């Protein structure tokens, strides 16, 4: 039996009581304030890498954002190159990692 089937059955048993209203509020709050899953607990923090260790930039990774720690003379919207010590944000555009 799924969680929703249990909730429906419980609500039928307690129909017309304040418990139904409280349960509905609890469900809505659980959905509205659910935390994202995964290991990144800081939603605006991007992973860091060197240019050489970035994942492949292809259709499957398009839209990914990373921070690199070894960019060389980064120029906005240019393909990133490594080998220095400049920290910049990069974006996969389906072909190359570009400096943001």
N, C-alpha and C positions, 0 to 999 in steps of 0.2 A: 504494500500500500504506500503510495507516495505521500510526501509531506502535505500537499494540498488536499488530498483525499481525507487525511486525518483531520485537517483543519475544518474542511467542509462538514464532516461527520460531527465534530465537536460543536460547531456552530449550530447545527440542526438540533442537537441535544439541549443546547442552552439558548435557544431562540427566544428573543424578547427580553433578554437580560443585558445588563451592563457589560457582561463578560464579552459579548460579541463585539461591542464597540471598542472595548479595550484591546481585544485581539487584533482587530482591524488596524488600530493605531500602531500597535507593536509591529505588525507586518509592514506597514507603510514606512515606519521609521527604520526598520531593518534594511529595506530596499534603498531608501533615500540616503542613508548615511553609511552604506556599506563601503568598506575600505577596499582599494584595489588589491588584487592578489599578486604574488611575485616577490622578488627580493628587493626591489627598489621601493623603499619606504618613503623617500623624499620625492614627491611626484614631479618636481621641476629639475631634479638632478639628473644629468646625463652621464652615461658611463665614459670613463677616460681610457685612452689607448694611445699608442704611438701610431704613426701613419702606416707603418709596415704591418701592424697587427690589426688594422681595421678589418671588419668582415667584407667579403666581396660586395661590391656595389652592383646590384642587378635588379631585375624587376621584382624579385621576392623581397628585397631589402629597401626598395624605393620608399623614401619618406623617413628613414631612420636618421636620428641625430646623435652625434657623438662629440666628445671633446677630445682633441688631440694635444699632446704635450711636447711635440717636437717639430712643429711646422717651421718651414723656411720661408721668410719674406711673404707672409700670406696677403693676398689681395682679394677683396670681396668678390664673390662669384667665380673665382678661378679655381682650378683643380689644385687641391692641397698637395704639397710635397714635404717630405720629412727630412730630418737631419740637423735641425737646430733646436732651440729651446723655447720657442714661442708657443703659448697655449691659445688655441682658437676653437670655436665650434664649427663642425662640418655637417653637411647634409648630403645624403645619397640621392642623386637625381635620376637613378636608373642606369647611369653610365659611369659617372665619376663621383668621388667625394669632393664636394665643393665647399669653399670657405663661406661662412655666413657673415 
